[in-house]
Amino acid sequence: MIKRAALFFISVLSVLCLNGVVYSQENERFVKYEMAKTRFDKGLVFYNQMNYLAAVEYFRQALSIYNEYHVAREYLARSYKLAGYCDSASTEWRFLYDDTASASVKHKIDVLNNMQGNYFSNEISDKYVDSFQISSKFLKNYKFSYPADIVMDNENSMYITSFSNGNLVKIDNNGNAEKSVKFASDSVLYGLDYRDGVVAVSDFNQNKIYFVDRNLKKTGEFGTRGFKEGQLNGPQGLAFDNSGNIFVVDTGNNRIQKFNKNGKFVLEFGRKGKYKGDFDNPTDAAVYNDRLFITDTGNSRICEFDLYGNFKRYIESSLFSDPRGITLSHSRLIISDMKKGLIFYNLEENSFDSLLDPKGGVIKFSRLINAVRDRYDNIVAVDHDREEIRIFTPVNRVYNNLDVSITSIDTHSFPIVAVYLNVNDIYGNPVYNLNQNNFAIIEDGARVPSLYTGYFKEVDTSVNMVVAVEKTPQMKTVINETLWSMDNLLAKVVKTDKIMVNNFNIDYWTAAEFDWSIRRTKKAAAEDDYTHGNNISKVIYNSLNSLVALNSKRGLVVYTSGILDDNSFSDYDKDILINFARTHFIPVYFIYTEEMNPDLRDIAERTGGRIVHLSDAEKTSMFYDEIRNREEYRYSIIYRTYKTREFSKWWADIQINASYQNKKGIEWGGYFVP
């Protein structure tokens, strides 16, 4: 009996001890989590201030205390990417994928892998998927009966002419009919082209050319019926050149006429025939650099001229039967043949390709009349008989989702929440001109009913620029030329703009904070503080970091000898600089004095900047215009949360869903209720 009692006592004691151990372990985990959460909170403050490297340190500390803190690791991965450290970001996402096997996390890894490749795609794919159709019969008041031509503006909106009912229809980048206009009751609209906010339209029946803005408001017109200089007889295709002149395919007169941007006649060339420079029913035109291409439909060929009407050559092929539409994408002609379909002609390689489906078969149309390539590499084709627009997506992109990245969350106006984010394709190229219809926000499992996305379009287009000036002995000898160059660079600066000056050699220092004064900018740049050493990576990175959080248009201009040393990339390697600048779409320009290092050239080219020799100082004036006129790629989703301040310190989970042209993206994050 005593023995049984002793055994029972030992058993109870063991259970109590075991429970104590479990309790102790749970308590220790809780304490570690709370300590890690404190570090995470501090990191989140820096993250939302867009100071990503500072955020990295706190998120790393949080994970060193509590390694299973997945939210901290997610934010660590995001911080690395937004700070330019793509390899480190990929490592962190891989840790998470090993734990979660999440498809969304896998997508983050795929995006980072693709970003290391070719940033700016100039290639046309060889195989496409028919991904989307827009049919005239479903557009009610926006029908484009028997469409004749299509053009796209820089917001990826489409403009379609209607040969039958004379409508010019605008369709937004989501495929929604937006506007329609008819210029005369008996208009028969045919050709189109677009340049710098102006859409040119030919009226086949009225023998006129109209100019309209992107709201389809007519801003000008010219043309009368006839066969003399400046008169028209059934005009069809149109093409702007780089100077704003416009070529008109005067089909009924079998000639091409060139007019200036005010509609004043410049020159004409061509006549009916089959020989050099002759036409038989020409229909469309396209300009590539200093060359003009015409679809000579009746002769089943393409004719090439210079911009003064001098004949160069024919482009002929058995692939042509009834060539009608012609457009250009980079160095490729996109030729629409009403019987044979869509044909690509490579101007550099003198080779032909057809539009192929994923199995390698030629994609068929009823009567293809024209096609263009949009800014996302889709082919947008007009089928005349079916009265529809067909959008073809490259096979290698159709299954790739969008990359959505939260860059900051602002709760200062709580319960109004502003989520700042970037939306890119899987190759890191920005996706522009999305609106609230492209986004959905889910907060703590509940969909937010109303969003606003117009913030960045309403921000004044002020410019914030950092000018970095190398202070080495070789640069001292050209300081006067440098200051003269700055006169060109800053000639258009206004009081809403701000310029910072960072000088550098073995280290860097801020010689002038952001300021609108050109005089003070030049004074700071003229500092007489020269020594050896060129730590250019440090000044580039920190200059970019000064620009990241600003809502204005941003750019970095570096004055350098172009001669680097062993320590020039000791702080940040070239790829980190490129990734950082590109992630935040900040171009880096270099003005060099002696020789251009290939790494610096690479940075300029891959961030959308330029390089200019100091002797060409007048060319620097274009830098300011390019920075100011860059398209806005950032988004701010603003909404009212259902939470109140009674939820203070509560973590609110956010999920953002984005969709565009059958592609989808997802991002998640959150904020602490203030």
SEDREN-556159 format. One record per residue (C-alpha): x, y, z. Coordinates in steps of 0.1 Angstrom, whole numbers, padded with zeros to 4 digits, always signed. Each point is the difference from the previous one (the first is absolute). Layout:
REM SEDREN-556159
XYZ
...
***
This chain:
REM SEDREN-556159
+0000+0000+0000
+0028+0024+0009
+0018-0010-0032
-0031+0008-0021
-0004+0034+0018
+0037+0008-0007
-0004-0009-0037
-0031+0022-0003
+0018+0029+0017
+0029-0004-0024
-0024-0001-0030
-0018+0032+0011
+0032+0018+0007
+0012-0010-0035
-0031+0014-0017
+0003+0032+0020
+0036+0004-0009
-0008-0007-0037
-0028+0026+0000
+0024+0024+0016
+0025-0006-0028
-0027+0005-0027
-0012+0032+0017
+0035+0012+0003
+0007-0006-0037
-0032+0017-0011
+0007+0029+0023
+0035+0003-0014
-0013-0001-0036
-0025+0027+0009
+0027+0022+0015
+0022-0004-0031
-0029+0008-0023
-0008+0032+0019
+0037+0010-0001
+0001-0008-0037
-0033+0019-0006
+0016+0031+0016
+0028-0001-0026
-0025-0007-0028
-0020+0030+0010
+0031+0023-0003
+0009-0016-0033
-0035+0006-0013
+0003+0037+0008
+0031+0002-0022
-0016-0021-0027
-0030+0023-0002
+0024+0030-0002
+0016-0019-0029
+0033-0002+0018
+0004-0036-0009
+0036-0007+0011
-0008+0012+0035
-0031-0022-0001
+0022-0030-0009
+0020+0003+0032
-0031-0001+0022
-0017-0028-0018
+0033-0020+0002
+0001+0006+0037
-0036-0011+0004
+0008-0033-0018
+0032-0005+0020
-0022+0001+0032
-0029-0020-0014
+0009-0019-0032
-0036-0012-0007
-0013+0036-0003
-0012-0004-0036
-0014+0035-0004
+0034+0015+0010
+0016-0023-0026
-0025+0011-0027
+0008+0037+0008
+0037-0008+0000
-0002-0014-0035
-0020+0029-0012
+0025+0025+0016
+0029-0017-0017
-0017+0001-0034
-0010+0037+0004
+0035+0008+0011
+0015-0016-0031
+0013-0032+0016
-0019-0025-0021
+0022-0030+0008
-0006+0005+0037
-0037+0005-0006
-0001-0033-0019
+0017-0018+0028
-0026+0011+0025
-0029-0009-0022
+0016-0034-0005
+0000-0005+0038
-0037+0008+0000
-0007-0023-0029
+0017-0029+0017
-0024+0005+0030
-0032+0008-0019
+0002-0013-0036
-0021+0031-0008
-0006+0006-0037
+0000+0038+0007
+0035-0003+0016
+0012-0020-0029
-0011+0027-0023
+0021+0025+0020
+0030-0021-0006
-0008-0004-0038
-0003+0038-0003
+0034+0006+0016
+0016-0026-0023
-0015+0017-0031
+0010+0035+0012
+0037-0010-0004
-0006-0005-0038
-0008+0024-0028
-0018+0030+0015
-0013+0017-0032
-0015-0025-0025
+0006+0009-0036
-0009-0034-0014
-0032-0013-0015
-0009-0034+0011
-0005-0028-0026
-0030-0016+0016
-0032+0016+0014
-0032-0009+0018
-0033+0015-0010
-0007+0014+0034
-0027+0027-0003
-0026+0013-0025
-0020+0032-0002
-0031-0003-0022
-0017+0030-0015
-0034-0016+0003
+0002+0001+0038
+0010+0037+0003
-0035+0015-0006
+0006+0037-0005
+0037-0006-0008
-0002-0022-0030
+0028+0000-0026
-0017-0016-0030
+0025-0014-0025
+0030+0014+0018
+0029+0012-0022
+0029+0010+0022
+0012+0001+0036
+0026+0020+0019
+0010+0000+0036
+0011+0030+0022
+0026+0000+0028
-0027-0011+0025
-0007-0031-0020
-0035+0012-0010
-0012-0010-0034
-0015+0022-0028
-0019-0018-0027
-0015+0014-0032
-0033-0012-0014
-0003-0001-0038
-0037-0008+0000
-0015+0024+0026
+0027+0026+0001
+0007-0003+0038
+0034+0006+0017
-0001-0021+0031
+0023+0001+0030
+0004-0031+0022
+0020+0002+0032
+0028-0023+0011
-0024-0023+0017
-0020-0006-0031
-0029+0023+0009
-0015+0023-0026
+0005+0035+0013
-0009+0025-0027
-0013+0003-0036
-0002+0029-0025
-0013+0005-0035
+0013+0030-0020
-0027+0001-0027
-0032-0019-0007
+0016-0016-0031
+0035-0005+0013
+0018-0032-0010
+0030-0001+0023
+0031-0020-0009
+0036+0007+0010
+0015+0009+0034
+0033+0009+0016
+0010+0014+0034
+0028+0023+0012
+0004+0021+0032
-0036+0001+0010
-0014+0005-0035
-0020-0025-0019
-0002+0005-0038
-0030-0014-0018
-0007-0003-0038
-0036+0004-0013
-0002-0019-0032
-0033+0015-0011
+0006+0036+0012
+0036+0001-0013
+0012+0015+0032
+0025-0007+0027
-0011+0008+0035
+0022+0005+0031
-0016-0009+0034
+0013-0001+0035
-0003-0031+0023
-0035+0011+0010
-0010-0001-0037
-0004+0037-0001
+0009+0013-0035
+0030+0024+0001
+0004+0005-0038
-0007-0012-0035
+0012+0004-0036
-0008-0013-0035
-0024+0004-0029
-0009-0023-0029
+0022+0001-0031
+0032-0011-0017
+0021+0032+0004
+0027+0005+0026
-0015-0002+0034
-0033-0014-0012
-0012-0035+0008
-0020-0028-0016
-0009-0027+0024
+0028+0003+0025
+0008-0031+0020
+0031-0007+0020
+0019+0026+0021
+0034+0002+0016
+0017+0027+0021
+0038+0004-0003
+0022+0010+0030
-0004+0037-0008
-0038+0000+0001
-0005+0000-0038
-0026-0023-0012
+0000-0023-0031
-0034-0006-0016
-0007-0030-0022
-0021+0017-0027
-0014-0032-0013
-0023+0012-0028
+0029+0020-0015
+0025-0028+0005
+0025+0022+0017
+0014+0010+0034
-0002+0036+0013
+0019+0015+0028
-0014+0028+0021
+0014+0019+0030
-0016-0001+0034
-0023+0029-0009
-0013-0017-0031
+0021+0020-0025
+0011-0019-0031
+0037-0010-0002
+0005-0024-0028
-0016-0029-0020
+0014-0031-0018
-0013-0031-0018
-0024-0008-0029
-0020-0029-0012
+0022-0028-0014
+0021-0031+0007
+0035+0014-0003
+0025+0016+0024
-0018+0025+0022
-0035-0008-0015
-0031-0011+0019
-0031-0019-0007
-0026+0008+0028
+0024+0008+0028
-0017-0003+0034
+0022+0006+0031
+0033+0016+0011
+0025-0003+0029
+0031+0019+0008
+0032-0015+0015
+0028+0025+0008
+0007+0016-0034
-0019-0025-0021
-0036-0002-0012
-0018-0033-0008
-0031-0002-0021
-0023-0030-0006
-0004-0001-0038
-0031-0022+0002
-0008-0004-0037
+0036-0010-0008
+0002-0023+0031
+0032+0015+0014
+0014+0025+0025
+0018+0031-0014
+0028+0017+0019
+0008+0037-0004
+0020+0026+0019
-0019+0029+0016
+0004+0022-0031
-0017-0025-0023
+0031-0016-0015
-0006-0037-0009
+0023-0025+0018
-0013-0035-0007
-0029-0025-0001
-0006-0026+0027
-0017-0029-0017
-0010-0035+0011
-0023-0029-0008
-0015+0006+0034
-0016+0032-0014
-0033-0002-0018
-0021+0030+0011
+0022+0021+0024
-0020+0028+0016
+0012+0012+0034
+0035+0007+0010
+0015+0010+0033
+0034-0001+0017
+0013-0014+0032
+0037+0006+0006
+0017-0013-0031
-0029-0022-0013
-0028+0008-0024
-0033-0015+0010
-0019-0005-0032
-0037-0009-0001
-0010-0020-0031
-0038-0004-0005
+0005-0035-0015
+0032-0013+0016
-0002+0014+0035
+0026+0017+0021
+0037+0001-0012
+0031+0013+0018
+0029+0013-0020
+0033+0005+0017
+0017+0031-0015
+0034-0009+0014
+0000-0036-0010
-0022+0003-0032
-0020-0030+0013
-0038-0008+0002
-0021-0017+0027
-0037-0006+0004
-0022+0003+0030
+0000-0035+0015
-0021-0018+0026
+0017-0020+0028
+0002-0031-0022
+0017+0018-0028
-0030+0004-0023
-0008+0033-0018
-0027+0019+0018
-0030+0006-0023
-0022+0031-0004
-0031+0007-0020
+0014+0032-0015
+0029+0015+0019
+0002+0036-0008
+0026+0014+0025
+0019-0009+0032
+0023+0017+0025
+0022-0011+0028
-0009+0015+0034
+0024+0010+0027
-0003-0034+0017
+0010-0019-0031
-0035-0011-0009
-0011+0000-0036
-0033+0019-0004
-0016-0010-0033
-0031+0014-0018
-0022-0025-0018
-0020+0019-0026
-0028-0025-0007
-0004-0013+0035
-0001+0036+0013
+0022-0008+0029
+0033+0007+0017
+0021-0031+0008
+0028+0003+0025
+0028-0026-0002
+0024-0005+0030
+0035-0015-0004
+0000-0036+0012
+0028+0007+0024
-0021+0027+0018
-0035-0013-0001
+0004-0021+0032
+0022+0025+0018
-0018+0020+0026
+0005+0036+0009
+0025+0010+0027
-0017+0022+0026
+0023+0015+0027
-0012+0021+0030
+0026+0028+0004
-0016+0018+0030
-0033+0002+0020
-0010+0034+0014
-0025+0001+0030
+0006+0036+0010
-0036+0009-0010
-0015-0030+0016
-0027-0014-0006
+0011+0009-0035
+0027-0024-0011
+0023+0006-0030
+0019-0030-0014
+0028+0009-0024
+0010-0026-0025
+0018-0009-0032
-0015-0023-0026
+0025-0015-0025
+0000-0029-0025
+0020-0030+0009
+0031+0016-0017
-0001+0030+0023
-0015+0024-0026
-0027+0024+0014
-0037-0005-0008
-0015+0034-0006
-0034+0017+0002
-0019-0024+0022
-0030+0012+0020
-0022-0011+0028
-0016-0026-0023
+0033-0018-0002
+0004-0003+0038
-0018-0016+0029
+0010+0003+0037
-0009-0026+0026
+0006+0011+0036
-0003-0027+0027
-0020-0022-0023
-0025+0027-0010
+0000+0017-0035
+0003+0037+0001
-0030+0014-0020
+0014+0033-0012
+0035+0009-0012
+0017+0031-0014
+0031-0002-0023
+0004+0034-0016
+0025+0015+0025
+0032+0000-0021
-0018+0013-0031
-0010+0031+0021
+0034+0006+0015
+0018+0031-0015
+0026-0011-0025
+0028+0016+0019
+0036-0014-0004
+0023-0010+0028
+0035-0006-0013
+0033-0009+0017
+0031+0013-0017
+0032-0019+0010
+0033+0016-0008
+0033-0019+0001
+0027+0020+0019
+0033-0015-0012
+0030+0018-0015
-0009-0008-0036
-0035+0015+0006
+0015+0032+0014
+0014+0009-0034
-0035+0001-0015
-0020+0016+0027
-0009+0030-0022
-0013-0023-0027
-0019-0020+0026
-0018+0032+0013
-0008+0010-0035
-0015-0034-0006
-0022+0005+0031
-0014+0032-0016
-0014-0022-0028
-0011-0028+0024
-0019+0023+0023
-0012+0026-0024
-0036-0010+0003
-0001-0005+0038
-0029+0018+0017
-0007+0008+0036
-0020-0032+0006
+0031-0020-0010
+0027-0010+0025
+0037-0008-0007
+0024-0017+0024
+0038+0001-0005
+0021-0029+0012
+0038+0003-0005
+0022-0031+0001
+0035-0014-0003
+0012-0026+0024
-0032+0006+0019
-0031+0022-0006
-0016+0029+0018
-0031+0021-0005
+0011+0035-0011
-0036+0013-0004
-0033-0013+0011
-0030+0000-0023
-0005+0035-0012
-0014+0018-0030
+0028+0025-0003
+0023-0005-0030
+0025+0024+0015
+0003-0019+0032
+0001-0033-0019
+0030+0013-0021
+0017+0014+0030
-0002-0034+0017
+0013-0018-0031
+0029+0025-0002
+0014-0010+0035
+0038+0000-0001
+0004-0033+0019
+0019-0023-0023
+0019-0032+0008
+0007-0034-0015
-0024-0030+0000
-0033-0007-0017
-0026-0018+0021
-0027+0006-0025
-0022-0029+0011
-0004+0015+0034
-0012+0034-0013
-0023-0017-0026
-0017-0022+0026
-0004+0027+0026
-0012+0025-0026
-0026-0025-0012
-0010-0006+0036
-0006+0038+0004
-0025-0001-0029
-0019-0032+0007
-0026+0013+0024
-0008+0032-0020
-0033+0002-0019
+0014+0021-0028
+0017-0009-0032
+0035-0011+0009
+0034-0003-0016
+0038-0002+0007
+0026+0018-0020
+0037-0009+0006
+0029+0021-0011
+0031-0023-0002
+0033-0004-0017
-0013-0035-0009
+0033-0015+0014
-0006-0024+0028
+0023-0017+0025
+0000-0032+0021
-0021+0016+0026
-0027+0015-0022
-0024-0029+0006
+0012-0011+0034
-0032+0011+0018
-0026-0010-0026
+0005-0022-0030
-0014+0011-0034
-0030-0024+0000
-0012+0014+0034
+0002+0035-0014
-0019-0010-0031
-0026-0020+0019
-0006+0028+0025
-0004+0027-0027
-0021-0022-0022
-0023-0012+0028
-0009+0037+0007
+0002+0010-0036
+0027+0027+0005
+0022+0006-0031
+0037+0005+0006
+0018+0024-0024
+0038+0004-0004
+0018+0030-0013
+0037-0011-0004
+0032+0019-0008
+0026-0026-0010
-0012-0035-0007
-0032-0019+0007
+0005-0031+0021
-0022-0029-0014
-0016-0006+0034
-0012+0036+0002
-0013-0003-0036
-0019-0031+0011
-0015+0017+0030
-0013+0029-0022
-0014-0023-0027
-0017-0024+0023
-0016+0027+0022
-0014+0020-0030
+0026+0027+0003
+0026+0013-0025
+0037+0008-0003
+0013+0033-0014
+0036+0013-0004
+0006+0034+0018
+0009+0015-0034
-0037-0006-0011
-0013+0020+0030
-0030+0014-0019
-0014-0036-0002
-0004-0001+0038
-0031+0023-0004
-0019-0031-0011
+0006-0017+0033
-0024+0023+0019
-0027-0005-0026
+0004-0038+0000
-0003-0001+0038
-0030+0023+0001
-0018-0018-0028
+0006-0035+0012
-0033-0019+0004
-0012-0006+0035
+0003-0037+0010
-0009+0002+0037
-0034-0007+0014
-0017+0011+0032
-0031-0018+0011
-0019+0021+0025
-0030-0014+0020
-0018+0004+0032
+0004-0029+0024
-0029-0013+0022
+0023+0000+0030
+0000+0027+0026
+0027+0011+0025
-0015-0024+0025
+0021-0026-0019
+0032+0019+0008
+0031-0022-0004
-0021-0026-0018
+0018-0015-0031
-0022+0003-0031
+0007-0025-0028
-0003+0014-0035
-0002-0019-0032
+0002+0018-0034
-0012-0016-0032
+0009+0015-0033
-0011-0010-0034
+0007+0012-0035
-0006-0016-0034
-0006-0035+0014
+0031+0003+0023
-0003+0000+0037
+0022+0009+0029
-0003-0002+0038
+0018+0018+0028
-0005-0001+0037
+0012+0019+0030
-0016+0021+0028
+0001+0028+0025
-0004+0006+0037
-0031+0021+0008
+0013+0033+0014
***
